[in-house]
Amino acid sequence: MFNPNLTQRHLEIQAKENIDMYNEIVETAFKKCIRHFDSNELSEVEQDCITKAAQKMIETMQKTSMVFAENKNIVFQQNTPSK
């Protein structure tokens, strides 16, 4: 989801934010869902929990991003001189 109009610095920031989001999803899902370490495979319950946790986190991040984008547009419009 990279925007080609962004500068290199913006791309680096966006990439770091994507990595941070991925790491947060993994850590949160692991802490919430993984309870048994007696197998090298996930149980069906663990798999379902991880899927739901990741989906919820991604949806939350998308909604948050939309709010930030809307606020950015409002600030931009307020700071743009009218003709």
C-alpha positions as CSV (number, residue, x, y, z in Angstrom):
1,M,0.0,0.0,0.0
2,F,2.8,2.4,-0.8
3,N,1.9,5.7,-2.4
4,P,4.4,6.5,-5.2
5,N,4.0,10.3,-4.5
6,L,5.6,10.0,-1.1
7,T,9.2,11.1,-0.6
8,Q,11.9,8.5,0.4
9,R,11.6,9.6,4.1
10,H,7.9,9.2,4.1
11,L,8.3,5.7,2.5
12,E,10.8,4.8,5.3
13,I,8.4,6.0,8.0
14,Q,5.5,4.1,6.4
15,A,7.6,0.9,6.1
16,K,8.6,1.2,9.8
17,E,4.9,1.8,10.8
18,N,3.9,-1.3,8.8
19,I,6.6,-3.4,10.5
20,D,5.6,-2.0,14.0
21,M,2.0,-2.9,13.3
22,Y,2.9,-6.4,12.2
23,N,5.0,-6.9,15.3
24,E,2.2,-5.6,17.5
25,I,-0.3,-8.0,15.9
26,V,2.0,-10.9,16.4
27,E,2.8,-10.1,20.0
28,T,-0.8,-9.4,21.0
29,A,-2.1,-12.5,19.3
30,F,0.6,-14.6,20.9
31,K,0.0,-13.3,24.4
32,K,-3.8,-13.7,24.1
33,C,-4.0,-16.9,22.2
34,I,-1.1,-19.3,22.9
35,R,-1.6,-21.2,26.1
36,H,-0.1,-24.6,25.5
37,F,3.5,-25.4,24.6
38,D,3.3,-29.1,24.5
39,S,3.0,-29.3,20.7
40,N,4.9,-27.7,17.8
41,E,1.6,-27.0,16.0
42,L,-1.2,-24.7,16.9
43,S,-4.5,-26.1,18.1
44,E,-7.7,-25.2,16.2
45,V,-8.7,-23.0,19.1
46,E,-5.4,-21.2,19.0
47,Q,-5.6,-20.7,15.2
48,D,-9.1,-19.3,15.4
49,C,-8.1,-17.0,18.2
50,I,-5.0,-15.7,16.3
51,T,-7.1,-15.1,13.1
52,K,-9.7,-13.2,15.1
53,A,-7.2,-11.1,17.0
54,A,-5.2,-10.2,13.9
55,Q,-8.4,-9.3,12.0
56,K,-9.6,-7.1,14.9
57,M,-6.2,-5.4,15.1
58,I,-6.0,-4.7,11.4
59,E,-9.6,-3.3,11.3
60,T,-8.8,-1.0,14.3
61,M,-5.6,0.2,12.6
62,Q,-7.5,0.9,9.4
63,K,-10.2,2.9,11.2
64,T,-7.5,4.8,13.1
65,S,-5.7,5.6,9.8
66,M,-8.9,6.9,8.3
67,V,-9.5,9.2,11.3
68,F,-6.0,10.5,11.0
69,A,-6.4,11.1,7.3
70,E,-9.7,12.9,7.8
71,N,-8.1,15.1,10.5
72,K,-5.1,15.8,8.2
73,N,-7.4,16.9,5.4
74,I,-9.3,19.2,7.8
75,V,-6.1,20.8,9.1
76,F,-4.8,21.2,5.5
77,Q,-8.1,22.9,4.4
78,Q,-8.0,25.2,7.4
79,N,-4.4,26.2,6.6
80,T,-5.0,26.7,2.8
81,P,-5.7,30.3,1.9
82,S,-9.0,30.7,0.1
83,K,-9.1,32.3,-3.3
